[in-house]
Amino acid sequence: MARSSSGESVLSRVVRIVEVFDAETPALRVSEIARRAQLHIATASRLIEELVGYGWLQRDADRRVRIGVRMWELASRASPALGLREAAMPFLEDLHAVVGHHVQLGVRDGDEVLFLERLSAPGAVINVTRIAGRIPLHASSSGVVLLAHAPGHVQEKVLAGPLRAYTPHTIVDPKQLRGLLADVRRGGVAVCRGFIDVRATGVAVPLRDADNTVVAALSAVVPNDDNARVHIPALQAAARGISRAMGVHAPRDGSQHFSY
């Protein structure tokens, strides 16, 4: 594989280009891509043109660049989380009808929770998560559930910090967080009031595979009031249904935690 004078491969540079796009900046000009990817603009321009040719990137009418349909197609077709999402959707829809605010499906990827699906409604309480969005494990109910059942080395890495405080209610004290994780393992539910926004409460339960391994988290984001816990039975019932519908096994080698 061709390498630059610095020894960096072409593939490494392509990955840097692709990873500059996010939900806040889905389209960028070549100069901005080069700056964010820390590439010379001529190198970035050449690689972008090749990626456009393959359909991995595309150009808008104003010449801004965004992720191409071909990349979306490949990612959707090969996604290791596709089976989980398909199994969960009927139960998510029923749960959403009961909750009336937000319901979402998340998996652990490293020390973050990655959201595979979210259903919402007009007028629902504020919720910063989005499909394909990420949040640190300690900061959301889904993340807390996943962290509580993560391998010990993952827990210790997160507990070692730094732990970002989104609001005064986000738990950033390692000892307090460790206690919360133990409570979640015992009780089977995480109720996180005002962790990300003081107006919202996250309530989450684990999803287990046929080996009883926690592979995902099912959560609702509802108003931060005395009624938040009333949704726990519906979440637990939906989680049992999804787990039955999956009927497959998750890997145990720690390299990935949502393969179906």
Helices and strands as residue ranges (DSSP letters): H 10-18, E 27-28, H 30-37, H 41-54, E 57-59, E 65-67, H 69-78, H 82-99, E 102-109, E 112-119, E 134-136, G 137-139, H 141-148, H 152-159, H 174-187, E 190-193, E 200-208, E 214-223, G 228-231, H 232-246
